[in-house]
Amino acid sequence: MIYIDNISKKYTKENKTIHALDNFSLTLEKGEFLAIHGPSGCGKTTLLLIAGGLLHPDQGRILIDSENIYDLSAEKRAVFRAKNIGFVFQQYHLIPYLTVLENVQVPALAQKKDVPENEIYELIESLGLKERLQHTPAELSAGEKQRTALARALLYNPKILLADEITGNLDQGNVEIVMNCLADYSAHGGTVLLVTHDKNANRLAHRTIYIEKG
């Protein structure tokens, strides 16, 4: 499902070159749940952004379901991303003036596609947010915000879910809910690439890798 072949990415700042990723290769099968650990600055988030078609590597190639995503134009890559990849970030990126229900529906509105209302409600309920449908982000706990962001990412049941440190601000109860949701998504054929410091992920992930210095 994901084939990352010999990618490198470097940044230059104040005449100093930082190799965020250095000849990095990785393969994920359909339905695999992979957890990635490593110290801050080791290249984990850079890897996630490149795998999601958001950051062009300096070298190498990334195939998603056999499609070389960086051979696509920026516009076609954005369409491919919307159809195939869900993103969840630690900072939630919820729209503050929209309710939980409306935030979850944002991808449908952006793509002007209808999603059956019962499916939306079932998804929200599965993440324990049934009583928060009409609440705005300011009225939610950190765990509820993260679960809302996760529901939004799963709305179209994407082939791949990319998640970046999504349990860092959560209590243990919410960590369990989120991790079990990722495991369930994987069990139903979704592919999960999770960047995390949380060792709880190791219990549910099929495989764990450690990155150091790219």
Protein Blocks (a to p, Z undefined) as FASTA:
>chain_A
ZZcehiacdddeehiacdfbghiacdddehiacddeddehilpmmmmmmmnopaccfbdc
ddeehiafklpcfklmmmmmmmmpccddfklopafkbcfklmmmmmmmmnopacdfklmm
mmmmmnopmmmmmpcfklpcfklmmmmmmmmmmmnopabdcdehklmmpcfklmmmmmmm
mmmmmmnopacddddfbfklmmmpmbdcddeeZZ
